[in-house]
């Protein structure tokens, strides 16, 4: 089943560093087989703290999502995002609800 890495940014305190993160993360995204990315210009927060940025990365399964997120290449780039902003990220698997 597909797995999704959800990135939620609640505060940006260094726009230049965040722009550098984007420049470096795009090639990683483009070279990852089976990865799809979804992002909109302004997320609509329904619950919780207001979001500045929200990105969803879809990978083929949970193990692929964990491998990508914890890879040395992504963790090197993620450090730039961590220095430039605050937020949270998580992985969730898709599922099909049982039919009644």
N, C-alpha and C positions, 0 to 999 in steps of 0.2 A: 504494500500500500504506500501511496505517496506520503511524504513527510514535508512539513513546512517549517522553515526557520522564520520567525517573526521578529523583526527589529522595530522597536518603538523608541523614538527620540523625544524626550520631554523638554530638553533645554540645549541650546547651542551657545557656547561661550567663546568659540574661536572659529569663525567662518572660514578663514584661510586654511586652517588645518583640516576642517571638514571637507573642503574642496579638494585638498590633497588626498584625503581618504578616498573620495569618489574617483579621482584619477587613477589611483592604484587598485581599487577594488574592481573596476569595470573589466580590466583584462582577466582577472581571476574568474569573474562570472562568465565571461565570453568563452573561456577555455574549459569550462566544467561540463562534461557530457551530461545530458539529461536535465540540466538546471534551467528553470524558468523563473523570471523575476517579475513581480507585480509591484507597482508603486504609483501613487497618484500625486498630484501637485500639493494638495492640502488634505490631510486625513480628517475625517469627521469623527471626533471623539464622542462615543456614546456613553461610556462609563470610565471612571478613573481620571487621572491627570490629563490635561490637554496635551495633545501630541503635535510636535512640530514636523516630524517626518515619520512615516511608517513604510516599511518595505517587507514584502513577503517573498521568500525564495523557496520554490518548490523543487524537491529532489525526489528521485524514484522511491526511496524508502528511508526508514529511520537510520539505518547504518550509514547510508550515503550522506545523509544530512549531518550526522555527528562527525564523520570523516572530514567533510568539507569545513565545518565550523572549527574543529579542533586542529586542522592542518597547520603546519608551521607557516605556510604562505599566508593563510588568512589571519592567523593570530598576529603575525608581524604587522599587517595592515590594520587589524582591529585596534591595536594599540594607539594608532593615530586617532581613530574615532573616539576611543575612551578618553584621550587627552583633550578632544575638542568639544565633547558633548556629554550629556547625561541621558540615561534611558535604561532600557532593559531589552532582553531578547529571550526567546524560548523556542523550543521545538515541539511541534504537535503532529501526530499522525492522523491521516484521514481514516475514516471508517464508514461503513455502510450500516445505517440503523436497521435493526431487524424488522422484517415485515410482519404485520399482525394479521 
